[in-house]
Amino acid sequence: MNFNNDITNDIKFLAKSEIRLKILSELYDEPNNIRGLVKQTKITYSSVSNNVGKLEKNNYIKKINNKYYVNPMAKVYFKSLMDFKCSIDLINENNDFWDKHNLKQLSIDSIKNITDLKNSTLIEATPIEIFKTHNTIKKQMIESKTVKAIFPYLHPEYPKLIENVLKNKGTVELIIPQSIFKELIFRINSKTRRKAIKKRKLRVYNFKENLNLYLTICDRNIGLSLFKTDGSFDQNRILISNDIKSYKWAEKVFDSIKQQVI
């Protein structure tokens, strides 16, 4: 038996029929009978009956006391399909952000869970607001007590923004490339910097390789920017969110990259 081919055939069987997916979607939440499925899906009785029969014949669902239940393995296939569909929808919705951009700095786990960003908003610079993306992050940093960030480059305003967070008794944790390490650190007021380091309010990790990712986690707000595949930083687009799933996703990305330098 070719296990991989079996899985591929199973997924193809489910994916090529919108009706089967709708039926599984309903049964995934709770068992039902054919009349109940007709009512919920608004599909004709004959179509529901026909596809329920196919699903049952292929062991995706089973009938118990006049109601149909989804088999455990079918639930796995269905969830994988829905997660994949959500990923495609997310990428298509913000195609200019994801297409022709470098995702190599993201872990496999981060890419697999990219649907956690589904409630994010794309901010784009315009000819009238050319600093819109920077000003969005600047506002978040000004209003935050806790800042975690991956800065692949040094913006002239970053040292002062970081300094102000520290002066307001906040905490800052940074991952930055070696090329900007000294410049950023020594542009923060020395007294404020030393005090923050002593109290472990300021932690800076020196990343010796190239950083191809921009990430900020400001209290409960996150911002994500990418490099283009030609190596240039896309400063005109940033994905922001205050959704809890997005926040946890960003935290995992930050921790994953931090593990490479500690």
N, C-alpha and C positions, 0 to 999 in steps of 0.2 A: 504493500500500500504506500502510495506517495502522499505523505501527510500534507506537504505544502500545496500540492495540486488539489487535495480535498478541501483545504481552507479556501483556496482561490475560487473553486467551483461554488462553494457555499456562499461566499460573498457576492459572486456574480449573480447567483440565483436570486438573492435578496435585492441587490442593487438595481437590477434591470426592470423591476416592477414597482412603480410608485404605489400601487394598490397594496402590495404585500408589505411595503414599508409602513403605510398608514395603519394597516391592521396590526402589525407588530408594535407600532407606537402606542396604540390603544391598549393592547394586551400587556405591554411592558409595564404600564402603570397599574392595571388591575385586570383580573380575568373577566371574560364576558362571553355571551352567546352570540349567535349570528345576528339575531334581530337587534341586539344591543349595539353590535358593531356597525350595522347598517345605519342606525340612528346617529351614532357618534361620528362616523366618517362621511355620511351623506352620499355613500356609494350604493349603487343598485344591489338588491338582494342577490341576484344571480352572480354578479361579479364578486361580491364578498364570499358567497358560498363556494364558488369555484376556487378562489385563491386560498381560502381557509383549508379546503380539501388538499390543495397542493402543499401547503405548509405542514399540514398534519402528515401527509404521505411521506414527506422528506424529513420528518422528525424534528421540525422546528417548534411545533406546538403540540400539546396533547389535550384530550378532552376528559374532563373529570366532572361528573354530576352536571352534565349539560353546559358546562362552561369550558372555555379554552384557556390554557395556561402556556406561557412561553417557557421552553426548555432552557436550562442554565446556559448551555453553550450558544444557543441562539441569542440569548441576551448579550453575551460577549460580542458576537458578530455584529448585532444591531447597534450596540453602544459604540463600537469601533467605527462603523459606517457613519453614525450621526456625528461623532467627534471629527471625523475626516471632512464631512460635509460642512460643519461649522468652521473648520480651519480654512477651507476653500472660500466660504462666504466672507470670512474675516479678511482674507488676503485680497479678494476681489473688491471688497468695499473700500479698502485703502490701498489700491494697487500701486499708486505712485510712491507710497512709502516703502513697500516691500519689494517691488519689482526692480531688478538690476541693482540690488543692494547686497552688501556683504553680511552674511549671517553666521560666519564661521566662529565668531566669538561666543555664540549662543550654544549651550550644551544640547545634546540630543533630548534630554528631559525637558528643557525649556521650549524647544521647538514642538515637541510632542504635546505640550500643554499650552500651546499658543492661543487656544480658545479662551484661556483665562483673561485675555485682553479684549474680549468681545464688547465690553462696555466702555472702551476707550474712545477718545476723540482725537482726530487728526488736526493739528494746528499747522497752518502753512503761512509763510511769509508772502506778502503781496508787494507790488510796486509802491503802494502807499505806505504799508507797514513792513518795511524791510527787516526790522528788528523784532518782529512779532514773536518768533520762537524764543529768542533770548529773553525778551521782556516777560514772557510767560513763566519761564523758570526763575527769573530774577524775583518776580512777585512771590512765587512759592517759597523761595529761600528766605526772603525778608520776613514772611509770616510764620516761619517754622522754628521750632525748638530743637528738632532733630533732623540732621541732614546726612544722608549717605549718598555718595556720588562716585561715578566713574567718569573722570574728565580726561579725554584723550588729547586735549589741547588747553592752553591757558587763555581764558578771556580776561582782559584787563580789569574787569569788575569783580572777578571771583575772589581774590584775596580779601577785599574789603567786605564782601558779602559774608564770607566765612568768618572774618574777624567779628562782625556784628553779631552773628549767631553765638559765638563764644562769649562775647561781652554780655549777652543776654542770658548767660548761664545755660546755653544749649550745648549739644554734643555734635561733633562732626567726624565722620569717618570717610576717608577718601582713598580711592585707588587711582593713581596717576602714573604716566610714563616717566622714566628716569630723566628724560630730556627737559622736563619742566619742574622737576621735584624741588630743586633749590630755589628757583625763581619764585614759585608759589609760596613756599614755606617762609622765605625771608622777606616777603612783602606783607606778611601778617605782622602786626605790632609785636615786637619781641617780648614785652612783658605779658601781653595777652596770650601769646603763643606758648611761652614757657609754663605759665600757670595752668593752661589747658592741658598741656602734655603731662604735667605732673599729676593732675587730677584725672587723667585718662579721659578727658573731654575731647581731645583731639588725637586722632589716630590716622596716620598717613602710610599707605602701603605703596612701595616703589615697584612698579611693574616694568621689568627690564625689556620686555618685548613690545611690539607695537600693539596699541589698543585700538580696536576697530569698532568700538561701541561707546555710546554716550548714554549714561543712565543717572537719573536723580531720584532719590526717595526722600521727599520732604514731608515730615510727619506722615500724613496718610495720602499724599499726592505723589504720583510717579510721572517721570518724563523719560521717554526713550527716543533716541535718534541713532541713525545708522550711517555707515560709510557706503559710498557707491562702489560698484565692482571695479571702477577705474582707480580706486584708492583715495578719492577726494571725499571730504566730509560733507554730508548733506545738511547744511545749516538752515535750510529753508523749510524743513519738516520735522515736527516732533509729535509723538503720540503721547497724550496725557490721560490720566485716569485717577479717580479717587475711590474706585471700586475695590473692595477687600480682596477679591481674587487677583486682580491686577497687582495689588500691593504685595501679596504673598509671592506672586510670580516674580516680581522685580527683586524681592528679598533673596529668593533662591538664585537668581542670576548673579546678584552681587556676591553672595556667599560662595558661589561656584568659582567665580573669578578670583576672589580673595584667597581661596584655598591654593591657588597657583603661586601665591607670593608669600605665604606665611609658613 
